[in-house]
């Protein structure tokens, strides 16, 4: 099997600003990774490249065996799920949780095609899998932040993604909601055929199933490898 992700000396420049510089990264099938770095280190820029929403200024990008410049990026994006807190603002409050999960099948907010019974069953099954099937009949307006985050993850899983990008999913959650979220992340790692890239500032959010880490600093690869590199010395240098 080709690597899930292969970046070769990827750089992104915007005018005189260097957003990423010479980042190389390979993710093999069955691996899950955490992406760690201070604010402004290039994490979001890197996610945009992985998801096909940003083209590098230089370097090669291969995602799921497809090389950028030689493949239909729109089709590739359908196999990549992205969950970020900014998506919460896009949740249509007039839609039911089930409709929102189903919308992930069409990569849109709002369902513009007929929902089949199979779609509805699958959406309910995903909500149950994430431990939040009880929200299926609730209004979006009364859901907690943790429940909304799980709803977004369920929506991303609806399309059977081969890569799932989780961009700081525990931001703003209380201790109990955070624990529930991390339990769901562990379950996805164990039971879904989905490669997870988990972005965080907090190393205690890295669940046991995520065994590899990439550290970014000032748009450059600071270090990568097994979680054992997350020692006090390296973290002090990373976060200064």
C-alpha positions, -999 to 999 in steps of 0.1 A, spaced: 0 0 0 13 35 -8 15 59 22 -17 76 33 2 109 31 36 119 16 49 154 17 83 162 2 100 195 11 66 214 11 68 252 14 41 278 14 49 315 9 25 345 9 45 375 -4 75 378 19 58 357 46 70 321 50 40 300 63 57 266 58 93 259 49 106 225 37 82 202 56 85 165 48 60 140 64 49 105 57 20 87 72 17 50 66 -16 30 66 -27 22 102 -9 51 118 -24 80 137 -6 112 143 -7 143 165 3 176 151 16 200 178 30 235 178 26 270 192 1 295 176 14 306 142 35 275 138 18 265 105 -6 237 118 -37 251 100 -17 258 68 -5 222 68 -41 209 73 -53 230 44 -26 213 22 -35 178 34 -72 185 27 -65 199 -8 -77 235 0 -42 250 -3 -16 245 -30 21 245 -19 45 271 -33 70 243 -38 74 206 -30 54 175 -37 22 164 -21 7 129 -24 -25 121 -5 -40 86 -6 -16 78 -34 -27 108 -55 -2 134 -65 -13 170 -65 -13 184 -100 -22 149 -114 -55 142 -98 -90 156 -93 -87 174 -60 -125 178 -56 -129 140 -57 -100 136 -33 -115 159 -7 -145 136 -5 -123 111 13 -110 136 38 -130 147 68 -122 179 87 -136 189 120 -128 224 133 -144 247 159 -151 273 132 -176 248 116 -198 252 146 -209 286 134 -221 269 102 -244 244 119 -280 252 106 -300 255 137 -333 247 119 -320 213 109 -322 182 130 -290 165 143 -297 135 119 -301 158 89 -268 175 98 -250 141 100 -265 131 67 -253 163 51 -218 150 55 -225 126 27 -230 155 3 -201 176 17 -225 205 24 -245 220 52 -281 215 44 -294 185 25 -305 192 -11 -312 156 -21 -337 131 -8 -327 114 24 -331 76 22 -339 53 50 -304 39 47 -289 74 51 -310 79 82 -300 45 97 -264 52 90 -265 86 107 -282 72 138 -256 44 139 -227 69 138 -243 90 166 -247 58 187 -211 48 179 -200 82 193 -221 78 224 -245 106 216 -275 89 200 -297 106 226 -294 140 208 -311 127 176 -344 145 184 -330 176 201 -328 211 188 -293 222 178 -299 253 199 -298 234 232 -268 211 225 -237 216 245 -204 225 229 -192 189 234 -223 175 218 -219 199 188 -183 187 184 -194 151 183 -222 160 158 -195 175 135 -174 144 139 -204 122 131 -211 144 100 -175 139 89 -177 101 94 -209 99 73 -188 101 41 -165 72 52 -134 93 51 -100 77 48 -84 106 67 -100 125 95 -85 159 106 -94 169 141 -84 205 147 -83 211 184 -117 193 191 -114 197 229 -112 235 228 -137 251 252 -149 218 266 -152 211 304 -134 182 320 -163 157 315 -170 167 279 -132 165 272 -130 130 286 -160 119 265 -145 135 234 -111 117 239 -129 84 245 -146 88 211 -113 96 194 -98 64 209 -128 45 196 -125 59 161 -88 50 161 -95 14 172 -126 6 152 -127 27 120 -105 24 90 -97 61 92 -63 77 97 -66 105 123 -45 136 124 -51 153 157 -41 189 162 -36 202 198 -16 224 221 -20 199 249 0 167 250 -23 151 276 -50 150 249 -30 126 228 -48 93 233 -28 60 235 -38 50 200 -20 80 185 16 69 187 33 94 163 38 132 166 49 160 143 61 191 160 60 224 141 77 257 150 77 289 129 65 270 98 93 245 100 95 209 111 109 210 146 109 172 152 89 141 144 87 106 156 72 84 183 55 101 213 86 95 234 100 127 219 75 147 239 98 151 268 103 182 289 135 193 271 120 192 237 87 208 247 106 236 265 124 243 232 92 240 211 71 264 232 100 285 246 
